[in-house]
């Protein structure tokens, strides 16, 4: 798997359970090997195979559990 790390950003992170929900949802996607949410900055770092999971898939997965996110430069 040739992986890449995509950085997303969410301004809706208000509690530790938000972090767990997002990380669990993203890592459940086929092609995602790691997801780490940085509570203080709102950054979501996702390591994935871009041939199997596109950025829009990551954004849709976050939206499915009630949060919004957007791609971030860093």
LINWOGI-V872603 format. One record per helix or strand of 2 or more residues. SS is the DSSP state (2 for helix, 1 for strand). FROM is the first residue (numbers start at 1). LEN is the number of residues. If there is no record, write none. Layout:
[[SS,FROM,LEN] [SS,FROM,LEN]]
This chain:
[[1,3,7] [2,16,12] [1,32,7] [1,43,7] [2,55,10] [1,70,2]]
